Amino acid sequence: MGSVHAYETKAGKKLYRIIYRRPDHKQTQERGFTRRRDAELRLAEVEVGKAKGDYVNPADARENVEAMASAWLKAREQVMKPSSYQALRGAWETHVQPRWGARAIGSVKYSEVQDWVAQLSRERSATTVLRAHGVLAAVLDVAVKDRRVSRNVARGVALPRKVPKSKPYLTHQQVDALAAASGHPSLVLFLAYTGLRWGEATGLRVKHVDALRRRVSVEENAVLVGGTVHVGTPKTHEARSVPYPAFLSLAIAKHCEGKRREDLLFGDGLVHMRLPNSVRGWFAGAVNRVRDADEDFPRVTPHDLRHTAASLAISSGANVKAVQRMLGHASASMTLDTYADLFDDDLDDVATALDQARRAAVVAEVLPPGQSGA
């Protein structure tokens, strides 16, 4: 068992210290407690920690957050896609490092983290706040596993809720108008009727096209990160086969003409098409031209055509599993969560079917044997 001792500083102030043995049986002490009660509580905490096997050496808790984060970020870089890692590192450099980088891991308090989150929430979007908090919490998780701190004080703080934005869904006529107003009509139509992400579509090669089955094999994803196009696997790391409508067959065939199997399907075949600028790019220009003629036309981005593809597929009668496979979602529940608003009509159909079934059952029960309800 440890012990508590009083001592005086050079200035004559009375303080307390605790002396105890660490789990490795080496004697150590902690000083600077202003009250004997505080020293006794810390000693009790130490003894309980030793008994439970989660004792934390105060010297280990003096490691600063930046040192821990540096190792954590390096590990994440090895397993994350470049675009996702860039967002993570950006959150660290912009929001977490300036506030917490120099702080000792063991000195971070729950109330401080809560105040930081609250202040950040007043200035930034919920998505930004959640990402920044997630970085700090993940670094402190590592500290807990390394036994530098006994618990993660970033866990359990009140966080802002993300308010889902309404998704713009284009009709068949609106898709045609947008394609006609753009400089890349076949690409616009392809995105709106296959649901591929921009990087997946621009990463397609001639060899990925199966013209007989009217399918493309999604195996690569070309994403612009820091001015450089990075080519990797699709977002879910799994290849998938996606069908395209017959009316796109001729356009796809023309994009394949004169190209080798390894050439890119869209563009010049050699250089990946880059995501157009959201304000001055060709896609935004096409949207503006359509809006000049139709003020009700929604402002959409290339990614919004993915939502349009889901909407058009569901309205044509596609089931959840088919839409899931087309979009490359990890599960059908993810598809339902993302596009729950598109399945409202299905609920009406269920109610109508139940009503019809009950009416038929009641009529069959009331009529005498051998008679029908005709």
N, C-alpha and C positions, 0 to 999 in steps of 0.2 A: 504494500500500500504506500501511497505517496504521503507527503506532509506539506503543511502550509507554514510559512515563516514570514515574519515582519522584518523590514529593513528600512533604513533611512537613506535618502539621496544626499548628494553633496549640499543641496539647498535646504536640507533639513526636513524634507517632506517624507511622511511615513507611507510606505507602500508595502505590497505583499508579493511573495513569490511562492511557486509550488515546485517541489522536487519529487521526481518519480522515475521509475525505470521504464524504458520503452520495451516493446515486445522482444527486441534483440538483447534485453537485459542490461543495456547501457544506461547509465544514469544521466538525466537531463533536467533542465529547469526552465520555467517560464516566469518572466518577471513583469512588473509594471501594473499589477492590479491595485486599484485605488481603495477597494473595500475587501475586507476579509471574506465576506459573503461571495463576492465575485470569484475570488481565488478558489474557494471551496467548491463552487459550482463547476468551474473549469476542471478541477481535479476529479470531481465525480464523473464529468463527461469523458475524461481521459480513461478512467478505470472501466467505465461501461464500454467504451470503444475497444479497449484491449480485450475485454471479455467476449465481445461480439465479433471480434476480428476485423473491425473497420477503423482502427486507430489511424489517425492522420498526424504525421510528423509536422509540426509548425514550420520547420525549415523547408519542407517540400512545398508548402502553400505559398512560399514567397516568390515562386516562379511567376513571371508576369504573363498577362493574357496574350500579348503579342507573340511570345516565344512558343506558347502552346498552339496558337492559331497558325503560325507558320508551318509547323509540322502537320497540322490537320489539313490545311489547304493543299499542301503538297500531296498528301495521301488521296484527297478528293480528286485532284487533277488527273490521277492515274485511272480513275474509274468512271469519271463523268464525261459526257459529251462536251465539246468545246464551248458551245453556246450556253449550256447550263452552268458550266464552271465559270465562265466570264461573268454571269449574273451574280454568282456567289461571291466571287472575288471583288466585284464592284461594290456589293453590299458591305463587305468587310472594310475596304479602303475608304468608302464614303461615310459610313455611319457607325461602324463598330470600332475600328481602330482609333479614330480620333478621341473617342470617349473612354474606351476601356484598355487600349493597347498597353499603356504603361502601368496599369494597375496590377498589383499582386493578386493571384488567383484567390487566395484566402481572404482578401480584404473586400471582395465584392459582396454587397448586401442586397437582400431581396427588395427592400424599399427603394434602393437606388435604381435597380433594374426597372421596377414598376414606374418610377418617376421618368426615367429615360424613355420608356415605351410610350407613356402618356404624352410627353413633349413631342416625340417623333410623330405621334398620331395626329397632332394638331397641324403639322407641317407637311406630312407626306401621306401617300395613299396607303390603304390597308395592306396591299400587296407588298409595298416597299417595307413597311413596318414589320410584317410577318417574316419577310426574308432576313432582315437585319437581326431581329430577335432570334430567328432560327440559327443563324451563324453563331451568335454568342452562346446560346443554349447548347449547341453541339460541341463547342470548344470546352465548355464547362462539364459536359458529359464525359469527355476524355479525361478531364482532371479528376472526376470522381472515380473513374475506372483505374486511374493511376494512383489512387489513394492520396491525392494532393489536397482534396477537400472531402468532407464526409457527405455532402449533399449538394445538389445543383440548385442554387438560389434563383436561377432564371426560369425554372419550371414552376408553373402554377400562377404566374402573373396574369393579370387581366389583359387580353389582347383584343385588338379591333376585329370586327367581322368583315369579311369580304362581301360586298353587295354585288350579286351577279348582274352583269349588264345584259340588257335585252339583245338578242341576236337578230340581225337583219337577214331575212330570208327573201331571196329574189324569186319571182315567178319565171316560167319558161320564156315569156315575152320580154321580161326585163333582162334576162341573161342574154337573149339574142340582141337586144338593143346595146347592151354593154360591149358585147363582142364586136358588133359592127362598128362601134365608135372607137375601138382600140386598134393599135398597130399589130396586135398579136391575137386575132380572133380565135384561132384554133386552140391556143393555150388557154384563153378565158373559158371557152366551152369545155375543154378537157377538165379544168379545175372544178367547174360547176357541176359536172356530171360524173366525176369519179371520186371527189372528196379528198384527193391527194393534197398533202401539204406542199407548199412552194418548193422546199428543198427536195422532196421526194419526186415531184414532177420534173424539176430541172436536172435531177440526177439520173433520170431514165436514159438508157442507151438503146440503140437500135436492137441489140440482142435481147432486150427485155420485152419486146413486143411480140405477141403471138397473134398474128393477123387472122388466122383461121378460127380461133376461139374468141377473138376480140377481147384479149386480156393483156394486161401489162404486169410484169413481175417487179414488185417494189423491193429492191435490194440495196439501194444506195440513197443517201440523204446528203445534199450539198447545202451547207449553211454558211452564211457570211458572218464571220467573227473577226472584229477588229480590222476590217478591210481586206481580209483574206478568206477565200472560200475553203472550208474544211469539208472533206468528203468522208462519210462514215456510214454506219448502218442506220436503218430507220429508227425512229424515236423509241420504239419498244424493243429494238435490237433483233426483231424477227422479220424475215421477208414474208410478203403476202402477195396473193394474186388478186388483182382488181379488174373487173370487167368494164368495158366502155361501150356505149350505145352504138348501134350500127351506123347512125348518121355521121359518126366521127371517123368511120373507117377510111374514107377517101382522104380526109385531112391528115390522118396518121400516116397513111401510105405515102403522101407527098413529102412529109417530114423525113421519111426513111430513104427517099430517092437519092441516089448518088453518095450515100454514106456507107461506111464500113460498119461491121457489127459492133465494134467498140466505141463508135462515135456517139455523141449525145443526141438524143431524139430532138430536143428543142434547141433553137439557136443555130449557130454555125457548125455544130457538131464537135467543136474542139474546146471552146470556152463555156463554162457554165453561165447561164443567164443569171444576172444578179437581181435580187428583189428590188423592184422599182421604188424610188423615193416616195415617201408617203404624201408629199406635198407637190413636188415638181416632176414626179415620174410619169411614165406613159399611162400607167393604170389610173392614177389620180386624175390625169387629164381626160381620160375616157369617161370617168365618173362625172366630172364637171360638165362635159359636153352633153351627156345624157340628162343631167339635172337642169341644164339650160332649157331643154325641151320638155322636161317633166319634173316639176319641183317636188313631187312626192317621191321621187326615186331616192332610196336611202343612200347615205354615204357608206360605202363598203370598201374593204381592203381585200387583197388577194386571199387572205386567210378566211375572210367571211364567205368566200365561195365554197369553202369546205362545209360551212353550216348550210348553205343553199343546197349542196349535194345531199346532205342528210334529209333536209326538208322534202326535196323532190322525190327521193327514194321512198321515204315513209308515205308520202301522199299517193305514190303509185302502188302501194300495197306491200312494200318490203317489210319483213319482220325484223325484230330487234337484233337477232343473231346475224342476219345478212348485213345489216347496217354496221354492226360492230366489226365484222370481218372487212368490209369495204373501207372503213375509216381507220382500221388498225388499232382500235381501242383494246386495252388489256382485258376487259371483261364486258359482258352485256350490261351489267349494273352500271358501269361507267357511262355507257351509251345512254341508258335510261336517265341517269342523273343529269347528263349534259343536255339532253333533248327531251326532258319530261314534258315540256309544253307542246311538243309535236304529237304526243300520244293522248291528248285530251279526247280526241274523237274516238279513240279506242274504248274509253270509258263509256261514252254514249252508246257505242255499239254493244257493249256488254249489257247495259241496262235494257236496251231494245230487245236483245236476244233473250234475256231472262223473262221479259214481259211476254214475248211471243210463246216461249216454252210453257209458261204458266197458263196462258189462255188455252193452249192446245191441250194441256193436261186436264184442266177444269172441264172443257167441253167433252173430252173423252169420258170423263167420270159421270157427267150428267146424262148424256145420251144413252138410250137403251141399247143393249147388245145388238149388233148387226146393222146399226145406223151410223152414218158418218156426219160430220159437221157441215157437209156441203148443202 
